[in-house]
Amino acid sequence: MTKTRILSLLVLVMGLLNVGLLALLWYGRPDHQAARGQATGPVAAGLVRELQLSPQQQQQFDVLREDHHTRMQALLKQLTARREELFAGLAQPATASAPPALLAQIGDLQRQTDSLTYAHFAAVGRLLTPAQLPRWQQLAPNLPRRLQQPPQRGGRGGLPGGPGGRGRPGDGPPPGGPMDRQPPE
């Protein structure tokens, strides 16, 4: 074999390895795992693990989660549209306050999302066995806080900087940055 042929084969093999690695990285992402029906999100995965759900309970939980997700997406789409409409009013210099009717619509949509989420977790609680209920009673009061946490990438979860998400001194932007400056008067 000539050197050119060997080098061509090496380039081809390296190219195929790169494509394979990229596919592995892409399809191993959590959002693709969701498409394959696996538990996703730190709250869902945490509940499955901490409540030690049986395979049958996990299937029922997945059905509840999928229904909740579908219904929430519709509400959140409406909520986003109303909020965009509200903030579009900031482009009008004469607008001094937000329209009360629009604020009422936003409030009603937010109430609906909270009510739907509450009903979802109440249904989750009804899936549990008597042995799982004590752990559920410990977890349930903290669900709002868990739902507010930003999604984590890699690691074991938790908030950045350790418990409570407070971080370490020196984390974050440097002092004197654009967020610290006062607007001109």
VEXMAR-745091 format. One record per atom (N, C-alpha, C, CB): x, y, z; residue number from 0. Coordinates in Angstrom, 2 decimals. Last residue first. Glycine has a CB too. Example, Ala and Ser with C-alpha at 12.3 -4.5 7.8 and 13.67 -1.06 7.14 Angstrom:
REM residues 2
{{12.85 -2.25 7.08} 1}
{{13.67 -1.06 7.14} 1}
{{12.90 0.03 7.87} 1}
{{14.08 -0.60 5.72} 1}
{{13.19 -5.69 7.80} 0}
{{12.30 -4.50 7.80} 0}
{{13.20 -3.30 7.80} 0}
{{11.31 -4.47 9.05} 0}
//
This chain:
REM residues 185
{{-28.64 60.31 36.30} 184}
{{-29.85 61.03 36.72} 184}
{{-30.01 62.30 35.96} 184}
{{-29.82 61.33 38.20} 184}
{{-27.65 57.14 34.99} 183}
{{-27.44 58.59 35.13} 183}
{{-28.76 59.28 35.49} 183}
{{-26.85 59.19 33.81} 183}
{{-27.88 54.21 37.10} 182}
{{-28.22 54.93 35.87} 182}
{{-27.98 56.43 36.07} 182}
{{-29.71 54.65 35.46} 182}
{{-25.02 52.68 38.60} 181}
{{-26.28 53.41 38.77} 181}
{{-26.59 54.13 37.48} 181}
{{-26.20 54.40 39.95} 181}
{{-23.61 49.45 38.31} 180}
{{-23.61 50.88 37.95} 180}
{{-25.00 51.49 38.13} 180}
{{-23.12 51.08 36.49} 180}
{{-23.81 46.77 38.66} 179}
{{-23.58 47.59 39.85} 179}
{{-23.68 49.07 39.57} 179}
{{-22.23 47.28 40.42} 179}
{{-24.05 45.64 36.19} 178}
{{-25.20 45.51 37.08} 178}
{{-25.05 46.37 38.33} 178}
{{-25.39 44.06 37.48} 178}
{{-21.55 46.04 34.97} 177}
{{-22.71 46.81 34.50} 177}
{{-23.91 46.73 35.44} 177}
{{-23.12 46.33 33.15} 177}
{{-19.25 45.88 37.83} 176}
{{-19.71 45.53 36.49} 176}
{{-20.95 46.32 36.13} 176}
{{-19.98 44.03 36.38} 176}
{{-18.40 46.15 40.37} 175}
{{-18.17 47.28 39.50} 175}
{{-18.60 47.02 38.07} 175}
{{-16.74 47.67 39.52} 175}
{{-17.23 42.80 40.98} 174}
{{-17.85 44.04 41.41} 174}
{{-17.50 45.17 40.45} 174}
{{-17.42 44.40 42.84} 174}
{{-17.71 40.14 38.56} 173}
{{-16.84 40.99 39.38} 173}
{{-17.58 42.26 39.82} 173}
{{-15.57 41.37 38.61} 173}
{{-20.29 37.63 38.96} 172}
{{-19.60 38.67 38.21} 172}
{{-18.74 39.53 39.12} 172}
{{-20.61 39.55 37.47} 172}
{{-19.56 34.53 40.79} 171}
{{-20.41 35.52 40.15} 171}
{{-19.60 36.59 39.47} 171}
{{-21.34 36.14 41.16} 171}
{{-17.70 34.05 43.79} 170}
{{-18.44 33.52 42.65} 170}
{{-19.26 34.65 42.05} 170}
{{-19.34 32.32 43.07} 170}
{{-16.73 35.32 46.04} 169}
{{-15.99 35.52 44.80} 169}
{{-16.66 34.92 43.59} 169}
{{-14.62 34.95 44.94} 169}
{{-17.67 32.80 48.28} 168}
{{-17.29 34.19 48.08} 168}
{{-16.45 34.30 46.82} 168}
{{-16.52 34.73 49.31} 168}
{{-19.77 30.35 46.65} 167}
{{-18.63 30.71 47.48} 167}
{{-18.35 32.19 47.31} 167}
{{-17.38 29.85 47.12} 167}
{{-23.33 29.63 46.85} 166}
{{-22.04 29.79 46.19} 166}
{{-20.95 30.13 47.18} 166}
{{-22.13 30.86 45.12} 166}
{{-25.90 29.13 47.62} 165}
{{-25.31 30.42 47.97} 165}
{{-23.98 30.66 47.29} 165}
{{-25.14 30.51 49.45} 165}
{{-27.51 26.91 47.36} 164}
{{-27.19 27.68 46.17} 164}
{{-26.50 28.99 46.45} 164}
{{-28.43 27.93 45.40} 164}
{{-28.12 25.14 49.37} 163}
{{-28.78 26.43 49.40} 163}
{{-28.44 27.31 48.21} 163}
{{-28.42 27.14 50.65} 163}
{{-25.01 23.52 49.13} 162}
{{-26.33 23.61 49.74} 162}
{{-26.87 25.03 49.74} 162}
{{-26.29 23.08 51.16} 162}
{{-23.13 24.51 46.15} 161}
{{-23.42 23.68 47.31} 161}
{{-24.79 23.92 47.88} 161}
{{-22.39 23.90 48.37} 161}
{{-22.71 25.91 43.85} 160}
{{-22.08 26.41 45.07} 160}
{{-22.43 25.61 46.30} 160}
{{-22.47 27.83 45.30} 160}
{{-25.86 25.41 42.36} 159}
{{-24.47 25.78 42.23} 159}
{{-23.92 26.29 43.55} 159}
{{-24.29 26.83 41.14} 159}
{{-27.90 22.85 43.90} 158}
{{-27.71 24.18 43.37} 158}
{{-26.23 24.50 43.26} 158}
{{-28.42 25.22 44.23} 158}
{{-28.37 19.48 42.76} 157}
{{-28.20 20.51 43.77} 157}
{{-27.99 21.84 43.10} 157}
{{-27.03 20.18 44.70} 157}
{{-26.44 17.01 40.94} 156}
{{-27.59 17.87 41.16} 156}
{{-27.31 18.87 42.26} 156}
{{-28.82 17.05 41.51} 156}
{{-24.10 15.71 40.50} 155}
{{-25.11 15.02 41.29} 155}
{{-26.31 15.88 41.58} 155}
{{-24.51 14.56 42.58} 155}
{{-23.04 16.19 37.04} 154}
{{-22.88 16.19 38.49} 154}
{{-24.01 15.47 39.19} 154}
{{-22.80 17.60 39.01} 154}
{{-25.05 17.74 34.40} 153}
{{-24.05 16.82 34.94} 153}
{{-24.03 16.84 36.45} 153}
{{-22.67 17.17 34.42} 153}
{{-26.72 20.63 34.94} 152}
{{-25.99 19.91 33.90} 152}
{{-24.94 19.04 34.57} 152}
{{-25.33 20.88 32.87} 152}
{{-29.96 21.29 36.22} 151}
{{-28.53 21.08 36.43} 151}
{{-27.95 20.32 35.26} 151}
{{-28.26 20.33 37.74} 151}
{{-32.44 23.84 36.01} 150}
{{-31.95 22.51 35.66} 150}
{{-30.44 22.44 35.80} 150}
{{-32.37 22.13 34.23} 150}
{{-33.13 25.80 38.98} 149}
{{-32.76 25.69 37.56} 149}
{{-32.26 24.29 37.25} 149}
{{-31.69 26.74 37.20} 149}
{{-35.93 25.34 41.12} 148}
{{-34.50 25.22 40.90} 148}
{{-34.20 25.12 39.41} 148}
{{-33.93 24.01 41.64} 148}
{{-38.66 25.23 41.40} 147}
{{-38.07 26.53 41.06} 147}
{{-36.60 26.44 40.73} 147}
{{-38.27 27.49 42.21} 147}
{{-39.25 22.70 42.27} 146}
{{-39.68 23.06 40.93} 146}
{{-39.06 24.38 40.47} 146}
{{-41.20 23.17 40.88} 146}
{{-38.33 22.80 44.89} 145}
{{-37.65 21.93 43.94} 145}
{{-38.01 22.29 42.50} 145}
{{-38.00 20.47 44.22} 145}
{{-40.23 24.54 45.98} 144}
{{-38.82 24.94 45.95} 144}
{{-38.05 24.10 44.92} 144}
{{-38.18 24.80 47.35} 144}
{{-42.58 22.97 45.74} 143}
{{-42.46 24.28 45.07} 143}
{{-41.01 24.74 44.95} 143}
{{-43.27 25.34 45.83} 143}
{{-41.88 20.61 47.33} 142}
{{-42.01 20.56 45.87} 142}
{{-41.93 21.94 45.21} 142}
{{-43.31 19.89 45.51} 142}
{{-41.83 20.50 50.06} 141}
{{-40.69 21.13 49.40} 141}
{{-40.80 21.14 47.89} 141}
{{-39.42 20.43 49.80} 141}
{{-44.07 19.05 50.89} 140}
{{-44.00 20.48 51.20} 140}
{{-42.86 21.22 50.50} 140}
{{-43.86 20.66 52.69} 140}
{{-43.35 16.37 49.85} 139}
{{-44.39 17.20 49.25} 139}
{{-44.30 18.68 49.63} 139}
{{-45.74 16.67 49.65} 139}
{{-41.46 14.98 51.46} 138}
{{-41.06 15.60 50.19} 138}
{{-42.07 16.64 49.69} 138}
{{-40.89 14.53 49.13} 138}
{{-42.83 13.99 53.68} 137}
{{-41.64 14.81 53.88} 137}
{{-41.29 15.59 52.61} 137}
{{-40.46 13.93 54.30} 137}
{{-44.84 12.54 52.50} 136}
{{-45.23 13.64 53.39} 136}
{{-44.05 14.53 53.74} 136}
{{-45.85 13.08 54.67} 136}
{{-43.30 10.63 51.21} 135}
{{-44.05 11.61 50.41} 135}
{{-44.43 12.81 51.26} 135}
{{-45.31 10.96 49.79} 135}
{{-42.51 9.12 53.42} 134}
{{-41.49 9.85 52.66} 134}
{{-42.14 10.93 51.79} 134}
{{-40.67 8.88 51.77} 134}
{{-45.06 8.09 54.24} 133}
{{-44.26 8.95 55.13} 133}
{{-43.18 9.74 54.39} 133}
{{-43.61 8.09 56.21} 133}
{{-45.91 6.59 51.83} 132}
{{-46.55 7.85 52.24} 132}
{{-45.72 8.68 53.23} 132}
{{-47.87 7.55 52.85} 132}
{{-44.86 4.12 51.35} 131}
{{-44.21 5.26 50.71} 131}
{{-44.74 6.60 51.21} 131}
{{-44.38 5.17 49.21} 131}
{{-46.55 2.38 52.68} 130}
{{-45.15 2.42 53.11} 130}
{{-44.41 3.63 52.52} 130}
{{-44.43 1.12 52.71} 130}
{{-48.96 2.64 51.28} 129}
{{-48.86 3.16 52.65} 129}
{{-47.41 3.27 53.15} 129}
{{-49.66 2.28 53.58} 129}
{{-47.99 3.64 47.92} 128}
{{-48.39 2.63 48.90} 128}
{{-48.33 3.26 50.29} 128}
{{-47.47 1.37 48.82} 128}
{{-49.19 6.13 45.58} 127}
{{-48.23 5.57 46.54} 127}
{{-48.85 4.53 47.46} 127}
{{-47.63 6.66 47.36} 127}
{{-50.89 7.50 43.97} 126}
{{-50.27 6.28 43.42} 126}
{{-49.50 5.49 44.47} 126}
{{-49.33 6.65 42.27} 126}
{{-51.59 9.82 45.24} 125}
{{-52.57 8.73 45.27} 125}
{{-52.02 7.42 44.69} 125}
{{-53.82 9.14 44.51} 125}
{{-49.46 11.49 44.61} 124}
{{-49.60 11.00 45.98} 124}
{{-50.57 9.84 46.10} 124}
{{-50.06 12.12 46.88} 124}
{{-50.14 12.08 41.97} 123}
{{-48.93 11.29 42.25} 123}
{{-49.02 10.69 43.65} 123}
{{-47.64 12.17 42.12} 123}
{{-52.36 13.68 42.43} 122}
{{-52.55 12.38 41.76} 122}
{{-51.33 11.48 41.97} 122}
{{-52.81 12.59 40.24} 122}
{{-51.06 15.85 43.55} 121}
{{-52.05 15.14 44.36} 121}
{{-52.31 13.75 43.76} 121}
{{-53.37 15.95 44.45} 121}
{{-49.58 16.68 41.36} 120}
{{-48.87 16.07 42.48} 120}
{{-49.82 15.38 43.46} 120}
{{-48.04 17.11 43.21} 120}
{{-51.74 17.62 39.74} 119}
{{-50.81 16.59 39.26} 119}
{{-50.12 15.90 40.43} 119}
{{-49.76 17.20 38.32} 119}
{{-52.84 19.64 41.30} 118}
{{-53.65 18.46 41.00} 118}
{{-52.77 17.30 40.53} 118}
{{-54.72 18.79 39.93} 118}
{{-50.66 21.45 41.21} 117}
{{-51.12 20.90 42.49} 117}
{{-51.91 19.61 42.26} 117}
{{-51.98 21.94 43.25} 117}
{{-50.63 22.03 38.48} 116}
{{-49.47 21.40 39.10} 116}
{{-49.85 20.76 40.44} 116}
{{-48.33 22.42 39.30} 116}
{{-53.13 23.30 38.21} 115}
{{-52.84 22.08 37.45} 115}
{{-51.67 21.32 38.06} 115}
{{-52.54 22.43 35.98} 115}
{{-52.73 25.53 39.87} 114}
{{-53.80 24.57 40.18} 114}
{{-53.55 23.24 39.47} 114}
{{-55.17 25.14 39.77} 114}
{{-50.68 26.85 38.50} 113}
{{-50.45 26.37 39.87} 113}
{{-51.49 25.31 40.26} 113}
{{-50.51 27.55 40.86} 113}
{{-51.99 27.41 36.10} 112}
{{-50.78 26.57 36.09} 112}
{{-50.50 26.01 37.48} 112}
{{-49.56 27.37 35.58} 112}
{{-54.09 29.06 37.02} 111}
{{-54.40 27.78 36.37} 111}
{{-53.18 26.85 36.35} 111}
{{-54.90 28.03 34.94} 111}
{{-52.64 31.25 37.95} 110}
{{-53.44 30.47 38.89} 110}
{{-53.76 29.10 38.32} 110}
{{-54.74 31.22 39.25} 110}
{{-51.67 32.16 35.51} 109}
{{-50.72 31.68 36.52} 109}
{{-51.43 30.83 37.57} 109}
{{-50.01 32.87 37.20} 109}
{{-54.07 32.94 34.33} 108}
{{-53.29 31.86 33.72} 108}
{{-52.28 31.30 34.71} 108}
{{-52.57 32.37 32.47} 108}
{{-54.78 35.03 36.08} 107}
{{-55.65 33.86 35.95} 107}
{{-54.89 32.68 35.34} 107}
{{-56.88 34.20 35.11} 107}
{{-52.67 36.84 35.65} 106}
{{-52.90 36.26 36.98} 106}
{{-53.75 35.01 36.92} 106}
{{-53.54 37.27 37.88} 106}
{{-53.15 37.46 32.97} 105}
{{-51.89 36.83 33.35} 105}
{{-52.05 36.15 34.71} 105}
{{-50.74 37.87 33.40} 105}
{{-55.65 38.71 33.23} 104}
{{-55.51 37.50 32.41} 104}
{{-54.25 36.74 32.78} 104}
{{-55.49 37.85 30.92} 104}
{{-54.92 40.89 34.83} 103}
{{-55.88 39.93 35.35} 103}
{{-55.80 38.62 34.56} 103}
{{-57.31 40.50 35.31} 103}
{{-53.26 42.27 33.05} 102}
{{-52.69 41.74 34.29} 102}
{{-53.62 40.69 34.91} 102}
{{-52.44 42.88 35.30} 102}
{{-55.22 43.01 31.21} 101}
{{-54.15 42.11 30.80} 101}
{{-53.47 41.48 32.01} 101}
{{-53.12 42.87 29.95} 101}
{{-56.76 44.75 32.77} 100}
{{-57.39 43.55 32.19} 100}
{{-56.33 42.53 31.78} 100}
{{-58.28 43.93 30.98} 100}
{{-54.93 46.85 33.44} 99}
{{-55.46 45.95 34.46} 99}
{{-56.08 44.67 33.90} 99}
{{-56.49 46.67 35.29} 99}
{{-52.00 47.56 31.67} 98}
{{-53.46 47.46 31.58} 98}
{{-54.00 46.45 32.59} 98}
{{-53.88 47.06 30.15} 98}
{{-49.44 49.21 33.55} 97}
{{-49.90 48.03 32.82} 97}
{{-51.42 48.00 32.78} 97}
{{-49.36 46.74 33.45} 97}
{{-48.71 52.70 33.07} 96}
{{-48.98 51.52 33.90} 96}
{{-49.52 50.40 33.01} 96}
{{-50.00 51.86 35.04} 96}
{{-47.98 54.49 31.12} 95}
{{-47.41 54.67 32.46} 95}
{{-47.64 53.43 33.34} 95}
{{-48.02 55.90 33.12} 95}
{{-47.39 54.97 27.87} 94}
{{-47.91 53.94 28.76} 94}
{{-47.23 54.05 30.11} 94}
{{-47.72 52.53 28.15} 94}
{{-46.10 56.70 26.19} 93}
{{-47.23 57.24 26.96} 93}
{{-47.78 56.25 27.96} 93}
{{-48.33 57.68 26.02} 93}
{{-44.19 55.23 24.78} 92}
{{-43.74 56.12 25.86} 92}
{{-44.89 56.65 26.72} 92}
{{-42.98 57.28 25.28} 92}
{{-44.36 51.93 24.05} 91}
{{-45.16 53.14 23.94} 91}
{{-44.78 54.09 25.08} 91}
{{-46.68 52.81 23.98} 91}
{{-42.94 49.76 24.81} 90}
{{-42.44 50.49 23.65} 90}
{{-43.20 51.80 23.44} 90}
{{-42.53 49.63 22.40} 90}
{{-44.38 48.55 26.76} 89}
{{-43.26 49.39 27.19} 89}
{{-42.67 50.20 26.05} 89}
{{-42.17 48.52 27.82} 89}
{{-46.15 46.85 25.52} 88}
{{-46.62 48.18 25.90} 88}
{{-45.52 49.11 26.37} 88}
{{-47.65 48.06 26.96} 88}
{{-44.85 44.50 25.45} 87}
{{-44.84 45.27 24.20} 87}
{{-45.33 46.69 24.47} 87}
{{-45.73 44.59 23.13} 87}
{{-45.48 43.41 27.89} 86}
{{-44.20 44.11 27.78} 86}
{{-44.05 44.85 26.46} 86}
{{-43.07 43.13 27.94} 86}
{{-48.04 42.32 27.25} 85}
{{-47.85 43.29 28.34} 85}
{{-46.57 44.10 28.14} 85}
{{-47.81 42.56 29.70} 85}
{{-47.41 40.51 25.23} 84}
{{-48.33 41.61 24.96} 84}
{{-48.17 42.71 26.01} 84}
{{-49.80 41.10 24.93} 84}
{{-45.84 38.78 26.70} 83}
{{-45.24 39.52 25.59} 83}
{{-46.10 40.71 25.21} 83}
{{-45.05 38.60 24.37} 83}
{{-47.81 37.81 28.43} 82}
{{-46.68 38.58 28.97} 82}
{{-45.97 39.37 27.88} 82}
{{-45.67 37.64 29.67} 82}
{{-49.47 36.46 26.63} 81}
{{-50.01 37.60 27.39} 81}
{{-48.88 38.46 27.95} 81}
{{-50.92 37.09 28.54} 81}
{{-47.64 34.50 25.70} 80}
{{-48.25 35.45 24.76} 80}
{{-48.79 36.67 25.49} 80}
{{-49.37 34.78 23.95} 80}
{{-47.13 33.10 28.08} 79}
{{-46.05 33.80 27.41} 79}
{{-46.59 34.85 26.44} 79}
{{-45.15 32.81 26.66} 79}
{{-49.69 32.01 28.51} 78}
{{-49.09 32.91 29.49} 78}
{{-47.97 33.73 28.87} 78}
{{-48.56 32.12 30.69} 78}
{{-49.98 30.31 26.30} 77}
{{-50.89 31.44 26.48} 77}
{{-50.29 32.48 27.43} 77}
{{-52.25 30.95 27.03} 77}
{{-47.89 28.54 26.92} 76}
{{-47.89 29.25 25.63} 76}
{{-48.80 30.48 25.71} 76}
{{-48.36 28.30 24.48} 76}
{{-48.74 27.52 29.33} 75}
{{-47.54 28.36 29.31} 75}
{{-47.41 29.12 27.99} 75}
{{-46.29 27.50 29.52} 75}
{{-50.96 25.99 28.52} 74}
{{-51.14 27.14 29.41} 74}
{{-49.94 28.09 29.34} 74}
{{-51.35 26.67 30.85} 74}
{{-49.66 24.07 26.91} 73}
{{-50.72 24.91 26.35} 73}
{{-50.92 26.16 27.20} 73}
{{-52.04 24.12 26.25} 73}
{{-47.93 22.91 28.77} 72}
{{-47.39 23.58 27.60} 72}
{{-48.42 24.52 26.98} 72}
{{-46.91 22.56 26.56} 72}
{{-49.70 21.70 30.58} 71}
{{-48.91 22.87 31.00} 71}
{{-48.36 23.63 29.80} 71}
{{-47.76 22.43 31.92} 71}
{{-50.67 19.56 29.07} 70}
{{-51.60 20.60 29.50} 70}
{{-50.86 21.86 29.92} 70}
{{-52.46 20.09 30.64} 70}
{{-48.28 18.10 28.73} 69}
{{-49.06 18.55 27.57} 69}
{{-49.98 19.70 27.95} 69}
{{-49.88 17.39 27.00} 69}
{{-47.54 17.58 31.42} 68}
{{-46.66 18.34 30.54} 68}
{{-47.43 18.92 29.35} 68}
{{-45.52 17.44 30.03} 68}
{{-49.67 15.98 32.30} 67}
{{-49.40 17.27 32.94} 67}
{{-48.56 18.16 32.02} 67}
{{-48.69 17.07 34.29} 67}
{{-49.30 13.75 30.63} 66}
{{-50.55 14.52 30.58} 66}
{{-50.34 15.92 31.16} 66}
{{-51.68 13.79 31.35} 66}
{{-46.76 12.96 31.53} 65}
{{-46.96 13.32 30.12} 65}
{{-48.23 14.16 29.96} 65}
{{-47.05 12.05 29.24} 65}
{{-47.26 12.37 34.23} 64}
{{-46.31 13.42 33.86} 64}
{{-46.53 13.90 32.42} 64}
{{-44.88 12.93 34.04} 64}
{{-49.04 10.21 34.05} 63}
{{-49.45 11.46 34.70} 63}
{{-48.57 12.63 34.27} 63}
{{-49.40 11.30 36.23} 63}
{{-47.32 8.39 32.77} 62}
{{-48.57 8.79 32.12} 62}
{{-49.07 10.11 32.72} 62}
{{-49.66 7.67 32.27} 62}
{{-45.33 8.14 34.72} 61}
{{-44.98 8.66 33.40} 61}
{{-46.22 9.13 32.65} 61}
{{-44.25 7.59 32.59} 61}
{{-46.81 6.97 36.79} 60}
{{-46.23 8.30 36.99} 60}
{{-45.88 8.93 35.65} 60}
{{-44.97 8.21 37.89} 60}
{{-47.31 4.48 35.66} 59}
{{-48.44 5.36 35.97} 59}
{{-47.96 6.80 36.14} 59}
{{-49.17 4.88 37.25} 59}
{{-44.65 3.58 35.55} 58}
{{-45.44 3.69 34.32} 58}
{{-46.62 4.63 34.53} 58}
{{-45.94 2.30 33.86} 58}
{{-44.01 3.59 38.27} 57}
{{-43.26 4.45 37.34} 57}
{{-44.02 4.64 36.04} 57}
{{-41.88 3.86 37.06} 57}
{{-45.71 1.62 39.21} 56}
{{-45.92 3.00 39.65} 56}
{{-45.19 3.97 38.72} 56}
{{-45.43 3.19 41.09} 56}
{{-44.48 -0.59 37.97} 55}
{{-45.87 -0.25 37.64} 55}
{{-46.18 1.20 38.04} 55}
{{-46.84 -1.22 38.34} 55}
{{-41.92 -0.54 39.21} 54}
{{-42.05 -0.35 37.76} 54}
{{-43.47 0.03 37.33} 54}
{{-41.63 -1.62 37.03} 54}
{{-42.24 1.47 42.22} 53}
{{-42.17 0.18 41.53} 53}
{{-42.26 0.45 40.02} 53}
{{-43.33 -0.79 42.02} 53}
{{-40.30 4.09 43.62} 52}
{{-41.48 3.66 42.88} 52}
{{-41.23 2.32 42.20} 52}
{{-41.88 4.71 41.84} 52}
{{-38.89 5.37 45.78} 51}
{{-38.67 3.98 45.39} 51}
{{-39.90 3.41 44.69} 51}
{{-38.31 3.13 46.63} 51}
{{-38.86 7.98 46.36} 50}
{{-40.07 7.25 46.78} 50}
{{-39.96 5.76 46.47} 50}
{{-41.30 7.82 46.08} 50}
{{-36.40 8.68 45.28} 49}
{{-36.63 8.85 46.73} 49}
{{-37.86 8.12 47.23} 49}
{{-36.75 10.31 47.05} 49}
{{-36.68 8.03 42.50} 48}
{{-35.61 7.46 43.33} 48}
{{-35.98 7.53 44.82} 48}
{{-34.28 8.20 43.08} 48}
{{-38.90 9.51 41.69} 47}
{{-38.83 8.06 41.40} 47}
{{-37.83 7.40 42.34} 47}
{{-38.43 7.81 39.91} 47}
{{-38.08 12.07 42.52} 46}
{{-39.26 11.43 43.12} 46}
{{-39.24 9.92 42.90} 46}
{{-40.54 12.02 42.54} 46}
{{-35.84 12.50 40.87} 45}
{{-35.70 12.49 42.33} 45}
{{-36.88 11.81 43.01} 45}
{{-35.55 13.91 42.86} 45}
{{-36.99 12.52 38.35} 44}
{{-36.01 11.48 38.68} 44}
{{-35.83 11.37 40.19} 44}
{{-34.64 11.77 38.01} 44}
{{-38.63 14.82 38.65} 43}
{{-39.20 13.50 38.33} 43}
{{-38.24 12.38 38.73} 43}
{{-39.53 13.40 36.83} 43}
{{-36.67 16.80 39.24} 42}
{{-37.79 16.56 40.16} 42}
{{-38.36 15.16 39.91} 42}
{{-38.90 17.64 39.97} 42}
{{-34.85 16.80 37.09} 41}
{{-34.39 16.47 38.43} 41}
{{-35.53 16.16 39.40} 41}
{{-33.58 17.61 38.98} 41}
{{-35.71 15.16 34.05} 40}
{{-35.83 16.26 34.97} 40}
{{-35.44 15.85 36.37} 40}
{{-37.23 16.79 34.96} 40}
{{-37.27 12.07 33.15} 39}
{{-36.39 13.20 32.93} 39}
{{-36.61 14.23 34.00} 39}
{{-36.60 13.81 31.54} 39}
{{-37.54 8.66 32.41} 38}
{{-37.80 9.73 33.37} 38}
{{-36.79 10.84 33.17} 38}
{{-37.75 9.20 34.83} 38}
{{-37.91 7.90 28.90} 37}
{{-37.25 7.73 30.18} 37}
{{-37.58 8.90 31.10} 37}
{{-35.72 7.60 30.00} 37}
{{-38.88 8.05 26.28} 36}
{{-39.77 7.62 27.35} 36}
{{-39.11 7.39 28.68} 36}
{{-40.44 6.39 26.95} 36}
{{-37.35 9.13 24.33} 35}
{{-37.39 7.67 24.35} 35}
{{-38.20 7.16 25.54} 35}
{{-35.97 7.11 24.41} 35}
{{-37.47 11.78 24.90} 34}
{{-38.17 11.33 23.70} 34}
{{-38.27 9.81 23.65} 34}
{{-37.47 11.86 22.44} 34}
{{-35.77 11.82 27.07} 33}
{{-37.19 12.05 27.29} 33}
{{-38.00 11.55 26.10} 33}
{{-37.47 13.54 27.54} 33}
{{-33.34 11.53 25.86} 32}
{{-33.79 10.44 26.70} 32}
{{-35.28 10.59 26.97} 32}
{{-33.01 10.40 28.01} 32}
{{-33.13 14.00 24.70} 31}
{{-33.35 12.87 23.83} 31}
{{-33.77 11.64 24.62} 31}
{{-32.10 12.58 23.02} 31}
{{-32.66 15.55 26.96} 30}
{{-33.87 15.81 26.20} 30}
{{-34.15 14.71 25.18} 30}
{{-33.76 17.15 25.49} 30}
{{-30.13 14.53 27.93} 29}
{{-31.38 14.27 28.64} 29}
{{-32.63 14.52 27.82} 29}
{{-31.44 15.10 29.87} 29}
{{-28.04 13.00 25.36} 28}
{{-28.50 14.16 26.11} 28}
{{-29.84 13.88 26.77} 28}
{{-28.61 15.39 25.19} 28}
{{-27.27 11.02 23.70} 27}
{{-27.17 10.73 25.12} 27}
{{-27.66 11.87 25.99} 27}
{{-25.76 10.40 25.48} 27}
{{-27.26 12.00 21.16} 26}
{{-28.39 11.16 21.56} 26}
{{-28.33 10.73 23.02} 26}
{{-28.45 9.95 20.69} 26}
{{-24.81 13.49 21.20} 25}
{{-26.09 14.12 20.90} 25}
{{-27.26 13.29 21.43} 25}
{{-26.24 14.32 19.41} 25}
{{-22.80 11.61 21.80} 24}
{{-23.00 12.78 22.67} 24}
{{-24.38 13.39 22.46} 24}
{{-21.92 13.83 22.40} 24}
{{-23.15 9.85 19.64} 23}
{{-23.26 9.38 21.02} 23}
{{-23.52 10.54 21.98} 23}
{{-21.99 8.62 21.42} 23}
{{-22.64 11.57 17.50} 22}
{{-23.96 10.95 17.63} 22}
{{-24.18 10.45 19.05} 22}
{{-24.11 9.79 16.63} 22}
{{-19.93 12.15 18.02} 21}
{{-20.93 13.22 18.04} 21}
{{-22.34 12.67 18.19} 21}
{{-20.83 14.06 16.75} 21}
{{-18.85 9.57 17.69} 20}
{{-18.76 10.25 18.98} 20}
{{-19.79 11.38 19.09} 20}
{{-17.36 10.81 19.20} 20}
{{-19.39 9.12 14.95} 19}
{{-19.93 8.23 15.98} 19}
{{-19.92 8.88 17.35} 19}
{{-19.15 6.94 16.03} 19}
{{-17.87 11.16 13.79} 18}
{{-19.32 11.13 13.59} 18}
{{-19.99 10.26 14.66} 18}
{{-19.67 10.61 12.16} 18}
{{-15.30 10.32 14.62} 17}
{{-15.84 11.62 15.03} 17}
{{-17.36 11.66 14.90} 17}
{{-15.22 12.75 14.19} 17}
{{-15.10 7.86 13.30} 16}
{{-15.05 7.91 14.76} 16}
{{-15.62 9.22 15.28} 16}
{{-13.60 7.73 15.26} 16}
{{-15.13 8.75 10.64} 15}
{{-16.21 7.90 11.14} 15}
{{-16.25 7.88 12.67} 15}
{{-16.05 6.47 10.60} 15}
{{-12.68 10.19 10.62} 14}
{{-13.95 10.86 10.34} 14}
{{-15.14 10.07 10.88} 14}
{{-14.12 11.09 8.84} 14}
{{-10.86 8.13 11.07} 13}
{{-10.99 9.23 12.06} 13}
{{-12.31 9.98 11.87} 13}
{{-9.79 10.21 11.93} 13}
{{-11.26 6.63 8.73} 12}
{{-11.54 6.03 10.04} 12}
{{-11.73 7.12 11.09} 12}
{{-10.40 5.07 10.45} 12}
{{-10.39 8.56 6.82} 11}
{{-11.75 8.02 6.78} 11}
{{-12.14 7.42 8.12} 11}
{{-11.86 6.96 5.68} 11}
{{-7.72 8.89 7.59} 10}
{{-8.63 10.04 7.61} 10}
{{-10.08 9.56 7.62} 10}
{{-8.38 10.97 6.39} 10}
{{-6.79 6.27 7.09} 9}
{{-6.75 6.83 8.45} 9}
{{-7.69 8.02 8.59} 9}
{{-5.32 7.26 8.81} 9}
{{-7.11 6.13 4.30} 8}
{{-7.87 5.23 5.18} 8}
{{-7.90 5.75 6.61} 8}
{{-7.28 3.83 5.14} 8}
{{-5.26 8.11 3.56} 7}
{{-6.68 8.25 3.21} 7}
{{-7.55 7.37 4.08} 7}
{{-6.91 7.91 1.73} 7}
{{-2.87 6.98 4.47} 6}
{{-3.35 8.23 5.05} 6}
{{-4.83 8.45 4.75} 6}
{{-2.52 9.41 4.52} 6}
{{-2.79 4.75 2.75} 5}
{{-2.83 4.57 4.20} 5}
{{-3.37 5.82 4.88} 5}
{{-1.43 4.22 4.75} 5}
{{-2.59 6.06 0.26} 4}
{{-3.74 5.18 0.53} 4}
{{-3.89 4.96 2.04} 4}
{{-3.58 3.82 -0.21} 4}
{{-0.17 7.35 0.54} 3}
{{-1.39 8.13 0.32} 3}
{{-2.63 7.30 0.65} 3}
{{-1.46 8.63 -1.13} 3}
{{1.67 5.29 0.74} 2}
{{1.44 6.18 1.90} 2}
{{0.14 6.96 1.74} 2}
{{2.63 7.16 2.07} 2}
{{0.40 2.23 -0.68} 1}
{{1.15 3.47 -0.73} 1}
{{0.81 4.32 0.49} 1}
{{0.87 4.26 -2.03} 1}
{{0.83 -1.18 0.00} 0}
{{0.00 0.00 0.00} 0}
{{0.88 1.25 0.00} 0}
{{-0.95 0.00 1.21} 0}
//
